[in-house]
Amino acid sequence: MGVVECKSPLDHQIAIDVIASNNEKFDQPIILDDHVLKPCPQHSSSILTRLHAGYFRISISLGCQALLWKILSEPKRDSQAGVLPSTVFHLLWWLAVITQASLSLLYVLKCFHHFHMVKAEFLHHVGVNYLYAPWISFLLLLQSSLVILSKSVLYLVLCCVFSIPVIFLDIKIYGQWFTTEKRFLSIFANPTSQISVIANFVVAQTAAKMGWKETAVCMFSLGMVHYFVLFVTLYQRLSGSNRFPSILRPAFFLFIAAPSMGSLAWNSISGAFDTTSKMLFFLSLFLFTSLACRPVLFKKSMRKFNVAWWAYSFSMTFLALASAGYAQEVKGTRAAPGLMLVLSALSVLVFLGLMLFTAAKTHKLLNEDDPIMNFVNNSKTKSSATK
């Protein structure tokens, strides 16, 4: 029988992720090179120890859904009312604020009481990307705000406060991608890496709406260059570098979210849904069609409820928001408004379905066999053992 080892957190997670498609029970020993890679025993957990930045997927979904309802509930020139009632938008926005505030408070408490676990998230090739998620949520809520007027002093201050962490994360993570050998993009690239691109586009859109065009163009160019690099890297990645667990496959819908958000950002910068915005929108629409035609790809990830499912919601909502911009620009045809209504209806249905699922499966929401938490818990065990 092979030797039983308690691997370091990074080595153990890499070994698990490499063969995750064949063995999804992360709490079971795995045979590799005549050794038994067994996760270190976990300590008793609480809400703070099971929470990670990936749970901000919920607040991103609520924030962009509120923004969609705001756009569709606004009165149009050719009609007295919007497509959707504004009362629902108000309720949805306040729900998004409460959810974001609750998650932020819990995560701040985690930073104080379990900072070593937050550092472990930064070392994880998936968890590090979701550190952008809180700031995306804040900026989306700011764009759809009911109580803060656009271009007011408070609006400008909050925009800076929420944008600066994104810039610092860009410098840290993008710098590692091409300067740190163990964290080269060719090794660490995975679908969730596109969240960093989405964050840059959201900052660009917010800056453009405030009139900071140079800042908006800077953030858009940064996001666009890294999107193309990521897209090519992920498109031609080798099978041996596949370290993405099947439970996280809903993140493949981020292929839709990134170009959709890019089209919205450029629309705000240029002041019109021009050719560049249309190209990005059509790309996201093509990628959505490609994924929708491959439901088998998501079969394993749908066996057990996981917070990763929320990637379906905000990705679809970003696509619906882009379709709304496209429909507003293209006049004299029924195809564009019809496409907007179909995508918006699909986005709302997915969102409502996930809301009901989350309410019914609350006891499974903070799942201990989450791939990110497996890595973090092993880091926690190692930290305790060295004391």
Solvent accessible surface area in square Angstrom, and as a share of the most:
residue,aa,sasa,rsa
1,M,218,0.98
2,G,28,0.27
3,V,96,0.55
4,V,88,0.50
5,E,54,0.24
6,C,83,0.50
7,K,58,0.25
8,S,38,0.24
9,P,12,0.08
10,L,60,0.30
11,D,73,0.38
12,H,2,0.01
13,Q,2,0.01
14,I,55,0.28
15,A,11,0.09
16,I,1,0.01
17,D,3,0.01
18,V,71,0.41
19,I,38,0.19
20,A,1,0.01
21,S,43,0.28
22,N,132,0.68
23,N,49,0.25
24,E,62,0.28
25,K,136,0.57
26,F,10,0.04
27,D,100,0.52
28,Q,80,0.36
29,P,62,0.39
30,I,8,0.04
31,I,121,0.61
32,L,65,0.32
33,D,118,0.61
34,D,118,0.61
35,H,62,0.28
36,V,9,0.05
37,L,8,0.04
38,K,101,0.43
39,P,22,0.14
40,C,11,0.07
41,P,105,0.66
42,Q,78,0.35
43,H,96,0.43
44,S,108,0.70
45,S,40,0.26
46,S,52,0.33
47,I,91,0.46
48,L,33,0.16
49,T,5,0.03
50,R,61,0.22
51,L,4,0.02
52,H,0,0.00
53,A,1,0.00
54,G,0,0.00
55,Y,4,0.01
56,F,2,0.01
57,R,2,0.01
58,I,18,0.09
59,S,0,0.00
60,I,2,0.01
61,S,0,0.00
62,L,3,0.02
63,G,0,0.00
64,C,0,0.00
65,Q,0,0.00
66,A,0,0.00
67,L,10,0.05
68,L,0,0.00
69,W,28,0.10
70,K,53,0.22
71,I,55,0.28
72,L,3,0.02
73,S,14,0.09
74,E,79,0.35
75,P,100,0.63
76,K,81,0.34
77,R,253,0.92
78,D,134,0.70
79,S,54,0.35
80,Q,181,0.80
81,A,69,0.53
82,G,21,0.20
83,V,74,0.43
84,L,41,0.21
85,P,79,0.50
86,S,55,0.36
87,T,89,0.51
88,V,56,0.32
89,F,10,0.04
90,H,79,0.35
91,L,125,0.62
92,L,15,0.08
93,W,13,0.04
94,W,120,0.42
95,L,70,0.35
96,A,0,0.00
97,V,41,0.24
98,I,109,0.56
99,T,28,0.16
100,Q,3,0.01
101,A,57,0.44
102,S,53,0.34
103,L,20,0.10
104,S,22,0.14
105,L,110,0.55
106,L,54,0.27
107,Y,23,0.09
108,V,74,0.42
109,L,65,0.32
110,K,0,0.00
111,C,43,0.25
112,F,159,0.66
113,H,121,0.54
114,H,37,0.17
115,F,111,0.46
116,H,61,0.27
117,M,0,0.00
118,V,19,0.11
119,K,112,0.47
120,A,3,0.02
121,E,1,0.00
122,F,44,0.18
123,L,88,0.44
124,H,2,0.01
125,H,8,0.03
126,V,0,0.00
127,G,1,0.01
128,V,6,0.04
129,N,3,0.02
130,Y,1,0.00
131,L,26,0.13
132,Y,0,0.00
133,A,0,0.00
134,P,14,0.09
135,W,68,0.24
136,I,1,0.01
137,S,0,0.00
138,F,48,0.20
139,L,0,0.00
140,L,1,0.00
141,L,15,0.07
142,L,7,0.03
143,Q,14,0.06
144,S,0,0.00
145,S,17,0.11
146,L,60,0.30
147,V,95,0.55
148,I,33,0.17
149,L,143,0.71
150,S,70,0.45
151,K,129,0.55
152,S,37,0.24
153,V,119,0.68
154,L,98,0.49
155,Y,8,0.03
156,L,53,0.26
157,V,78,0.45
158,L,44,0.22
159,C,2,0.01
160,C,49,0.30
161,V,77,0.44
162,F,25,0.10
163,S,11,0.07
164,I,85,0.43
165,P,30,0.19
166,V,0,0.00
167,I,69,0.35
168,F,135,0.56
169,L,27,0.13
170,D,4,0.02
171,I,120,0.61
172,K,103,0.44
173,I,5,0.03
174,Y,10,0.04
175,G,21,0.20
176,Q,29,0.13
177,W,23,0.08
178,F,151,0.63
179,T,94,0.54
180,T,51,0.30
181,E,128,0.57
182,K,161,0.68
183,R,28,0.10
184,F,74,0.31
185,L,19,0.10
186,S,78,0.51
187,I,75,0.38
188,F,14,0.06
189,A,16,0.12
190,N,6,0.03
191,P,2,0.01
192,T,1,0.00
193,S,2,0.01
194,Q,1,0.00
195,I,2,0.01
196,S,0,0.00
197,V,0,0.00
198,I,3,0.01
199,A,0,0.00
200,N,0,0.00
201,F,0,0.00
202,V,0,0.00
203,V,4,0.02
204,A,0,0.00
205,Q,10,0.04
206,T,0,0.00
207,A,2,0.01
208,A,16,0.12
209,K,84,0.36
210,M,12,0.05
211,G,56,0.54
212,W,91,0.32
213,K,114,0.48
214,E,144,0.64
215,T,60,0.35
216,A,0,0.00
217,V,58,0.33
218,C,79,0.47
219,M,7,0.03
220,F,17,0.07
221,S,52,0.34
222,L,56,0.28
223,G,0,0.00
224,M,23,0.10
225,V,90,0.52
226,H,33,0.15
227,Y,1,0.00
228,F,110,0.46
229,V,69,0.39
230,L,0,0.00
231,F,43,0.18
232,V,78,0.45
233,T,28,0.16
234,L,2,0.01
235,Y,174,0.66
236,Q,126,0.56
237,R,93,0.34
238,L,139,0.69
239,S,107,0.69
240,G,66,0.63
241,S,37,0.24
242,N,64,0.33
243,R,21,0.08
244,F,20,0.08
245,P,1,0.01
246,S,1,0.01
247,I,21,0.10
248,L,1,0.01
249,R,45,0.16
250,P,0,0.00
251,A,1,0.01
252,F,28,0.12
253,F,19,0.08
254,L,0,0.00
255,F,24,0.10
256,I,0,0.00
257,A,0,0.00
258,A,0,0.00
259,P,1,0.00
260,S,0,0.00
261,M,2,0.01
262,G,0,0.00
263,S,0,0.00
264,L,13,0.06
265,A,0,0.00
266,W,59,0.21
267,N,38,0.20
268,S,29,0.19
269,I,12,0.06
270,S,48,0.31
271,G,66,0.64
272,A,41,0.31
273,F,4,0.01
274,D,50,0.26
275,T,95,0.55
276,T,53,0.31
277,S,0,0.00
278,K,62,0.26
279,M,127,0.57
280,L,12,0.06
281,F,0,0.00
282,F,97,0.40
283,L,53,0.27
284,S,0,0.00
285,L,39,0.19
286,F,132,0.55
287,L,22,0.11
288,F,31,0.13
289,T,70,0.40
290,S,29,0.19
291,L,21,0.10
292,A,56,0.44
293,C,92,0.55
294,R,137,0.50
295,P,93,0.58
296,V,117,0.67
297,L,54,0.27
298,F,15,0.06
299,K,128,0.54
300,K,65,0.28
301,S,1,0.00
302,M,82,0.37
303,R,168,0.61
304,K,93,0.39
305,F,8,0.03
306,N,1,0.01
307,V,2,0.01
308,A,1,0.00
309,W,13,0.04
310,W,1,0.00
311,A,0,0.00
312,Y,28,0.11
313,S,0,0.00
314,F,2,0.01
315,S,0,0.00
316,M,4,0.02
317,T,0,0.00
318,F,1,0.00
319,L,0,0.00
320,A,0,0.00
321,L,2,0.01
322,A,0,0.00
323,S,1,0.01
324,A,7,0.06
325,G,10,0.10
326,Y,33,0.13
327,A,12,0.09
328,Q,131,0.58
329,E,73,0.33
330,V,34,0.19
331,K,154,0.65
332,G,90,0.87
333,T,54,0.31
334,R,224,0.82
335,A,76,0.59
336,A,4,0.03
337,P,52,0.33
338,G,30,0.29
339,L,51,0.25
340,M,24,0.11
341,L,86,0.43
342,V,96,0.55
343,L,5,0.03
344,S,6,0.04
345,A,52,0.40
346,L,64,0.32
347,S,0,0.00
348,V,23,0.13
349,L,119,0.59
350,V,40,0.23
351,F,8,0.03
352,L,89,0.44
353,G,31,0.29
354,L,11,0.05
355,M,62,0.28
356,L,130,0.65
357,F,89,0.37
358,T,20,0.12
359,A,76,0.59
360,A,73,0.57
361,K,63,0.27
362,T,87,0.50
363,H,138,0.62
364,K,73,0.31
365,L,31,0.15
366,L,36,0.18
367,N,18,0.09
368,E,73,0.33
369,D,44,0.23
370,D,1,0.01
371,P,0,0.00
372,I,0,0.00
373,M,0,0.00
374,N,5,0.02
375,F,2,0.01
376,V,0,0.00
377,N,13,0.07
378,N,1,0.01
379,S,17,0.11
380,K,30,0.13
381,T,16,0.10
382,K,98,0.42
383,S,36,0.23
384,S,50,0.33
385,A,83,0.64
386,T,104,0.60
387,K,200,0.85
